[in-house]
Amino acid sequence: MTGHSALTAADFVALLLFLLLVFVYWSPYLIAMHRKSDKSTPIALTLFFVGLTGVGWIIALIWALRLPRHPGNEVLGSRDAETEPGKETRTAITQEVSGEASANRASASSQILTPSRLQD
């Protein structure tokens, strides 16, 4: 029985090679998605329509490897939220609590070392 009932080693290697090629082919799109680029859809369309030419794949790869157009939007957004009245962020609360703790330690140490306490 030589036939269709079992996968041979050559079939398994061919399947792995095919999956590797598919992963490599779509890697520019995956890179763009990982970097949260706003150009991920145009990169996918470039790969779909002209990626097999080779030149299209290189263009998509270069496009994906470029930094996002506005990489600091998230940082600026969180800074804006901290400056708005009535909105506290986790970092602001943490800084406030750590500031109070250090102030409490400073006042406790100043009470211990004051000369008036030593005379009492």
N, C-alpha and C positions, 0 to 999 in steps of 0.2 A: 504494500500500500504506500505508494509514493505520491503524496498529493496534497489535498486540500485540508486535511484533518489537523495538521500540526504546523506551528510556526517554526521555521528553521532559524538557525543562528543568523543567516544572511538576511532574512526578513526582519529580524529584530534589529540588526545593525542598520538596515535601510530605514526603518521606522525612526530610530534615534537620530540618524543623520537628517532626515526630513524635519523632525521637530526642532533640531538645532538650527537648521537653515531658516525655518519660520521665525524662531526667536531672534536670530541675528537680523533677519529682514525687517522685523517690526521694532528693533531696538531703538531707533531714533524716536519713535512714538512713545515707547516705554520710558525713555529718558525724559522726554518732554512732560509726560504725566507725572513722573517722580518729582521733577522740579516745579510742578504746579504752574507750568508755563501757560500763558494765554494763547499760545500758538499751537497747542497740541492738535486741534482739529485740522488746521491747514497742513500740518506735518503729516497727519494720517492720510489726508486726501492726496498729497504729493506722493506719498509712498504707494497708495492704491493705483494712481493713474500713471505715474512715470517712474516709479521706484525700480522696476525691472530693467530700466535702461542703464542703470549703474550711476549715471550722472545725477539722476533724480534722487537716488538713495544717498549719495554723497552730499547733495544739497540739503536733504532732510536731516542728515546727521549733523552737519555744520549748524544748521538752524536750531536743532535741539540742544546742541552743546553751548550755544550762546546763553548768557545769563538772561533771566526774565527782564522784561522792559522796565518794570518798577519793582526791584527786589525788596525794597524796604517798606512796602505798604503796610504790612502787618505791624511793624515796629512803630511806624508813625501813627497808625490807628490806635494802638494801645497808649501812646503818649498823649494823644488827643483826649482819650477817655479819662486819663488821670487829671487833666486840666479842667475838665468840665465840672461845674459845681454840682454836688450831690451824688456824683458817681465815684465810688471808691473801687479800686482794683485790688487784687490780691497782694500785689507788691507794695502798694501804698499802705495797706493794713499791716503787712509784715514789717515794713520800715517803721511804722508808728509803734508797733508792739516792741520791736527791738530797741527803738529809741527810748521808750518808757522803761524798759528793763535796764538799759545802761544808765539812765538818769536815776533810777532807784538804787542801783549799785553805787553810783557816785555819791548820792546823798547819804547812804548808809556808811560808806567809808569815810565821808567827811564828818559824820557824827562821831565816829569812833576816834578820830584823830584830832578833834578840836581840843584846845587847851582848857576850855571851860568844862568839858566833860571830865577831864582829868582832875580838876580841882574839887568836883562834887563828891 
